[in-house]
Amino acid sequence: MVGNTVSTLELTKENFDEIVTEHEFVLIDFWADWCGPCKQFGPVYEGASERHDDLVFGKVDTEAQPELAAAFGIQSIPTLAIIRDKVAIFAQPGALPESALEDVIGQARKVDMEEVRKQVAEEQAKQAGQAGANGQPQ
């Protein structure tokens, strides 16, 4: 890192929605200070954030932000999540090597978000239909 430039943002329950809403492409590293693999993945993630300065790289300390970890169903750390256009398109636990992280970023850049939105809408309609058919409130 050059100077005091921080290329990753600390995400909290207070700033999470704002950051995800204001940015088209957000990567999130769910981590904790006591986690050995998280500490190994940290420099890899930080390096990617410096190479991809057009993307937003955030970190969620699962100890300090248990609500965010719970909202994403995080059960093991580190977990990498990617949100594009306010839709979670990727989540995978494990410390990725640099080449795998670059591959995931490349694949996420190619995702057709129109198709993703269409699938999400279809799934929501299907769930709403099932809830209505079962007499369940929506």
N, C-alpha and C positions, 0 to 999 in steps of 0.2 A: 504494500500500500504506500501511496505517496502522501507525505504529510499526515494530516489528521482526517483525510477523506475517508468516510465510511461508505462502503458501497452496498451494505446491507442495512435494512431498517429493522428496528425492534418493533414487532407487531404486538399490540395489546388489545384487550377487549374495547378499549376506548378509541383506538385509531384504526382498527381492522376494517370495519365497513367502509370508512372513508377512503382508505388506500385501495381496497379492492374495487370500489366504485369508480374512483378517479383514474385507475390505470387498467389498460386493456389486458396486460400479461403480467401476472404476479407469481413468482416462485416462493414457496414457503418451506423453510427447514424447521421442523419441530424437533427440539433438542432439550437437553438438561445438562447442567454443569457437571453432575456426577457421572455422566454417561461417557465411557471410554470411546466407543465407536462414533459418538457425536463429536468428540474432540478431534478424532481422526478426519471426519468428514468436513469439519469447519473450514480448514484451509482450502480444500477442494472447492467448496461452495463459494467461498470468498473470491477465489481465483476466477471462477466462472462469472461472478458478478462484475468483476473488472473487465472481463472480455466481452460481456454482453451488456453494455451500458445503456442499451435501449429498453431493457427489461427491468422490472422491479424485483429485487431479491429481498425477502423478509425472513426474519427468524422469530419463532415463537418459543420462548422458554416455558416448557410444559409445567414446570414447578411454579412459576410466577403467574401463568395464565391457564389454569386448569379448565376454565370454561371453554376456551378456544380449542384446547386439545380434545375435550369431550365433544364439542360440536363437530369435529372432524372424525370422531371415533378412533382417535390415536390410541393404539394399544402397545406399540413398541416404538422406540426411538433409536436412531434418527428416522424420521419419516419425511420424505419430500412430497410436497403437493404442488400442483400447478393449477392456477385459476386463470381462465381467459374469458373476457366479457362476462364476469361475475358467475361463471360456471366452472366448477371443479372438474377438470378433464383428466387429472392424473393424481394418484397417490400411491406411494410405495415405500414400505419400511426398508431400512438397511442403508449402510454407508456406501454410496456409489463411488467407484473409481472415476477419475476425471473423464476418461473416454466414454464411460456409460452415461455420465451426467451430460456431456456434450451431445450424445446421441439422443437422450430424452428431450433435451432442449430443442434440438433440430426437429424431432418428430412433433413436438408440441407446436412449433412454429407452423408446421404444415397442416395442422388440424383445420378442417373446414367447419368453421363455427356456425355457419348457416345450417349445416347438416346436424350439428350437435344440438342447436336450439330446436330444430324440428323433432329430433328424437326425444328431447326433454319434454316438449309440449305433448307429444304422443303418449309418453309415459305418464305424465300428469293427468291427461284426459282419461287414460285407461284406469288409473288409480281412483280418480273421481267417479268414474262409472262403476267400479267395483264397490266403492264405499256407498254409492247411492243404491246399488242393487242389493247390498246387504243391510240396508236400512240404517247404515252408520252415518252420523253427521259428518259433513265434509270439512 
